Amino acid sequence: MKIFKTIIAALLVVCALFMIYTSYTAKDSLPGLLERMDPQNLAETDSQMQRAKKRVTDGLMEDNKEKTLRGLERYLNGFADKLVIDTQVQYELFAYQNGPSMIAGGLLLLVAGIVLILSAYCKIAQARRLGIHVLLITVLFVGVYILENTVGANSMLMMVLKKGAIYALVAVAMNLLNGFTGLFSLGQAGFMLIGAYVYAIFSIETGNRAQVYQYYAGGLIQFSLPTLVSIALAGLAAAFFAYLIGLPVLRLKSDYLAIATLGFAEIIRAVFQYDGLGPITNGSNLLRKFPVFETVLFPFAVAGVCILLIALMIHSTYGRAFKAIRDDEIAAEAMGINLYHHKQMSFVISSFFAGVGGALLAMYQTTVQAKAFTAAMTYEILLIVVIGGMGSISGSILASFLFVAASEWWLRFLDNATVIGNFKVPLLRSGFRMVVFSVVIMAVVLFYRQGIMGDKEFSLSKLRDRFTRGKGGAGRV
């Protein structure tokens, strides 16, 4: 069995290296490929063919892959009858046109080969499980990347995936506070606002500040920070405000805490639009021209790392203390847990990741304005947490993507009037989508009282055991 796994792993590694090498060399071989497709040099006598070929070479010289691919497609479609395209040329064209996807697929095969070798020769169960998790994460990222290169970065599916990843992070952060610690807070939109503004303020390039802060003489801050540093600073700013707010409000409980944090969010929204802070926040005007992500992998990676950190903390001694406070504060205090200290820690950490989520949301929207961070945004996140399950990380992640897909994509057709022949479908008009969406949410809440996942987590071992029990029990009487 070990020899068989070794052979399969070796084949996977060889295929991976071949795909990666072919993809990297495809760009350099394109000029020669263009010459081989036109061995008689017909482009010299055909002005239209020469212009089409020049578009391809211009894009290649500018290192603009999108422009090169667009020109190459027009060149092939317009002059296919004059070009010589054999099997070798077709393969090289495929390698160039699908280079990023081939590199991603090669990396997936490489990881799969390494995991297979690990499963064959490593006797440590934890290492084998870690390898399987790494493989699944690689499958996820490679699948998303190939999908992005197939359907386009600006497609509706990619928009849903980007926003779903951001909302998943914010929902898990809120679940840390509401679901795992038992603190009912409604200040999530306020901390997201702080994160979005801090990121935008510190990441706008110096040359663009005069245009962005045109009513405030270019603004007060005249420097810019790298993207990742600005995102981390956004989280730290939200955590700092959470620490200050938590000093008085964490003495409150239940509805009083929710009202206090909701009031804080509304105050922050008004303060950031105050003209006196215009040189920093740009007043009620838009903040724009800051770096945004060009691929869906960026919010997936940032959100994934943050959610992993939250999960690790929940499974630590601090996480067990949070759960003890949620279940019974008196018993937790009797066991020596400092209630205020742990509540403040949960509040600050949750706000930090909400600030990071706000920075990602700013990158997704490409502009920042305080009036967009209303209480309705907090209610959306709270709804996601409830639908996914209070106290379930995987439930919050799943519910985030379902919520965004249903509200932004799947039910869009309900807002358009539809006529079939001479029959006009009733009720279909602008706004009907939200009515149906509300009914769907009510049905989910009624049939899943504790949410989709409840307080459970998705587990490969539990899924495997369920299938194993099913097979084992099939033959029993």
N, C-alpha and C positions, 0 to 999 in steps of 0.2 A: 504493500500500500504506500509506503514511503517513497519507493522508487517511482511509482506511478504519479504521485503528487509532484515529485521533483521534476519529472519529464514535462508534465503539464505546466508547471511554474516556469521552467526554462523556455518553453514555447511561447508563453505569455510575455515573458521579458523580451525575447527576440522580436516578437511582433510589435511590442510597444516601442522598442528602440528604432525599428524600421519605420514605423508611422511617424515618430517624432523627427527622425532624420529627414525623411521625405518631405515633411511639411516645412522644415526649416530651409531646405535647399530649393524648394519650389519657387521662391521669390527670385533667387539668383538665376534660375533656369528659364524664367519667363521671356527675356529678350531673345535667347536662342530658340525658344519654342515658337515665338512669332515668326522668326525667319524660316523655320522648318515647315510651318503651316503655309508659307508662301514661297515655295522653292523657285518658282519662275519670276519672282519679284514683280508680280502684277500690280502691286501698289504704286509702283513708279509711274505707270501709265494711266492709272485710274485715280483721279483727284479725290473722289468721294472715299474710296478705299484707303487712300493715303491719309486723309483727315481722320478717319475712324481709327486707323492704326496709331496715329500721332496722339490721340486722346489717351490711348492705353499707355504709351511710353511716357507721356507727360505725367500721368498719375503715378507711374512707377518712379519717375525722377523726384516727384514731390513727396514720395513715401506715403501717399494717400491711398490706402487699401480700398476704401469705398469707391473713390473715383476710378481707380484702376479696374475694379470688378465691374462697375457700371459700363465703362468704355469697352472692356473685353466682351461683355455680353452683347453689346450693340454690334461690335465688330464680327462676332461669330454668327449672330442672327442675320446680319445684313449681307454678309458675303460668304455664306456657307458653301455655295456652289463653286466658288473660286478657290477655296482653301482646301488643303490636303490634311485631313484629320484621320489618322490611323489609330489603332488601339493604344499605342504608346503615348501618342499626343493626348488622347482622351484621358488617360490615367494621369498624366502630368497636369492637365487642365483641372481635373477633379481635385488633385492634391493642392493646387494653388487656390482654387475657389473655396475649398473646405479645410484650409490649413489649420485655423484655430480649433475646429471641431476634431480634427485628426490628432492634434497635439493633446487635447483634453482626453480623447479616447485612449491614446497611448499612455498617458499618465494613469488612467484607470486600470489598464491592463498591467502596468508596472506594479501598482499597489496590490492588485489581485494576486500577482505572482509572488510578491513578498509575503503576503498574508498566508498564501498556500504553503510556502516554505516554512513559515512560523508554525502553522498548524501541524506540519509533518514532524518537525524536529524539536519544537519547544514543548517542554513538559509542564510549564507553569500555566495553569488555567487562566489566571488573570491576564497574562500576556496574550493568550489566544483570544480572550474576549475583547481586549483592547484592540487587537488587530482587526477583528470583525467590525467593531464600531468605527475604526478608521476607514475601513473599506466602505461601509454604508455612508459615511459622511462624504467620502470621495465620489461615490455614485451619485449622491444628491447634487453636489456642486458641479460635477461633469455633466449630469443630465440637464441642469438648469442652464449651464453655459452653452451646450449644444442647442438647446431649445431657443436660447436667445439669438444665436447665430442663424437659426432656421427661420423663426417667425419674425425676427426683427426686434431691436431694442425698444422701439416705440410702440409695439403692439399692445393691445389691451391686456393680454395675458401677462406680459412683462410688467405692466403698470400694477396689476393686481399682486404679482409676486413681490414687487418692491414695497408697496404699501403694506402688504400682509406681513412681511418680515419686520418692518418698523413697528407695526401695531403689536406683533407677537412679543417684541422686547418690552414695550411699554406695558402690555397686559401682564406679562410675567413679573415685571417690577411691581405692578399694583397688587398682584396676587401675593407677592411676598409680604406685603403690608396687610391687606384685607383678608387673604385666605389663610396664610401661615401664622401670622401674629395676632389676627383678630382685631385689628384697628381699622375702624371704618373711616377712611379718609377720602375726600373728594377734591383734593388739590392737585390732581395729576396734570391737568391742563396748564396750571400755573407754573409748575416745574418744567414742563415741556416748553413753555414760552421762554422761560429763562435760558434753557439750553439752546433753543433756536436762535435767540437774539445774541447770546454770547458767542456762539459759533460764527454767525454772520458778521458780527462787529469785528472780530479778530481775524477773520480769514479773507476779507475783501482786500484785493491787491491795492497797493498804495496808489498806483496810477489811475484806478477807477474811483477813488474816494471822492474826488472833486465832483464827479458826475452823480454819484449816489447821494452824497450830502450836499446837494446843490443849494439848498435853502439854509445851510448852516456852515458855509465857508469851508467845505471839505471835511468837516467833522473834527473832533478833538484828537482821536487816535490816528496816528500817521505811520503805522507799521502793520504788517500782516504776519500771521503765524502759519506754519504748515497745517494741512487738513487734519491729520490725526491729533496733533497737539491741540488744535482748536476744539475738536470733539471732546477730548479729555478735559479741557478747560470748561467746556459747557457743562459736563457732568459735575465737576467740582463746584462750579458756581451754584448749580441747583442744590447740591448737597449742603453748601454753606448757608443758603437761605433756609433750607429745611432745618438745619441745626438751630438757627435763630428763631424760626417759627415754632419749633418743637419745644423750646424752653418753657413757654407758657401753655400751649395748647395740648401737649401730651399729658397734662394733669387732668384733662377732660376725658370723658368716656362716651362711647356709643354715638348717638345722634348729635350731641354737643360738639364732639370732635369733628364730625362730618361738616357741620355748619361752619365751624371755625376755619377749617381748611378750605372750604368752598369760598368763604369770604376772602381769605388770603388770595386765592386765585383771581378773584374779581378785582381786588385792589392792585395786584401786580399788573393786570392787564391795563388798568387805567393809568398806573404810574408810568409804564413804558411808552404810553402815548402822550405824556406830558411834554409840552413844548420846551420847558426848561431843561429837560434832558435830551433835547434834540441833537446837540453836538455829539452825543454818544449813541442814542437809540434812533435818531432820525425822526423823532416825534411820531406823528401818525402816518408818515410816508413809508413807502416800501423800502426794505433793505434788499438789495439784489447784487448781481455781479460777483457773487462768491463762488468758490469751487463746488461743483455738483458731481455726483457719481455718474459715470458713463456706462457702467455695466451693473447688472442686477447682482453680481457676485459681491460687490462692496457692501450693500446693506445686509446681505446674507451672512457675510463673514463677520462684520462688526456685531450684528445681533446675535449670531451664533456664539461668539466668544463671550459676550455679556451674559447670555442665558446660561452658558456653561458655568460661569463664575457664580451666578445665583444658585444654580443647582448644587454646586460643590458646597456653598455656604449652608444651604438648607439641610444637607446631609452631614453637617458638622455639629459640634456641640452647641454652637450658637443657634443653629436651626432647630435643634431639639428644645432649646430654651424658648424660642419663639412659639413652637407648637404647645409647649406647656403653658405659656401665658394665654394662648388662645383657648385652650381647653378649660383651665381653671386658674385664675390669677392668685387666689388665696393659697391653693396647694403649691403653685409655683413659687410664691414668696416664702412659704414654709420650708421649701426645699433649698432655700438660700439664693434664689434667683433675684437679682436686682431688677425690679419691674421697670422703673423709669429708664435705667441705663439701656436695657435691651429694647425697650420700645423706641427710644431715641435712635439706637443703632439701626433698627429695622426701618425707621422713618427716613433717616439720612441715606442709607444704602438704596432704598427704593427710589428716593428722589434723585440720587446720582444717575441711576440708569434711566429714569424718566427724562433727565436732562440730555443724556446721550441720545435717547429716542427723539427728543425734540430737535437736536442737531441733524439727525438723519432725515427727519420730516422736512426740515428746511431745505436740505439738499434735494429731496424728492420734489418739493413744490417749486424750487428755484427762486422763490421770493419769501420774505418774512414780513408779516404784519400782525400786530397784536390782536386786532379784532377777530382774527381767525381762530384764536385759542379760547373759545367760549366754554361755558359749562357743558354744552352739548357734547363736546369732545371727551370730557371726563365721563359722561354718561355712556358714551359709546364704548370706552375702554372698560368701564364697570360691567356693561352688558356682556362684553366678550368674556370677562372673567367668570361671570355667573353662568353663561352658556357652556363654557368649557369645563367648569367645576372649580369651586373654591378649594384651594389647596392642591391643585394639579397643574404642574408645569406643562406637560404635554397637552392637557386639555386647553389651556390658554393659547398655546401655539396653534393647535388645530382649529379652535374657534376663531382665531384671528383671520386665518386665510379664508375660512368659510364665510365669515361676516363680510370681509372686503369683497370677495368674489360675488356674493349674493347682492350686496348693496350697490356695487359699482359696475357689475358686468352682467350676471346671469338674468337679472330681472329688468334690464334696460328696455327690452321690447315692449314692456307694459306701459311705457310712457308715450308710445307712438300709436296714433290712430291707425287701425288696420281695416281695410276694405277687401272682402272676398267676393268678387263679382259685383253685384249690386247690394250686397249685405255688409253693413258696417258693424263690426264687432263692438258690442256695448262695453262701456266702462273704460276701455283703453284710451287713456289720455294722459297729459302731463300731470304727474303727482300720484297716479294710481300705483306706481311701483312701490312707493313707500307704504301704501295701505297694505298691499300683499306682503311686503317684507315684515311689517308689524304683526300680521296674522301668523306668518311662519315662526317668528320669534315666540309668540304666545303659545303656539303648538309645541315648540321645543321645550319651553319652560314647563308646560303642563305634563308632557310625557316623560321628561327627564328632570325630575324635581331637584336632583343634585347636580345637574349639568351633564354634559356628554360623558365625561370621564369620572365625575364625582370627585373623590379625593385620591383616586388611583392614578398610576403612571403607566405609560406604554412600556412594555418590557418584552424583549425578544425571547428571554427564557420562559416567561409565562405563556407567550404565544406558542412556543415550541411544545411546552408541557400540555397545553390544551389540545393540540393536534395529536400528541402522543397518546394522551388519555382516550381521545376519540377513537384512534386506531386500535388501542389495546382493549377498549371496552366493546368493540364491535362484535368480537367473537364470544363474549361472555354471556351466560344465561342469567 
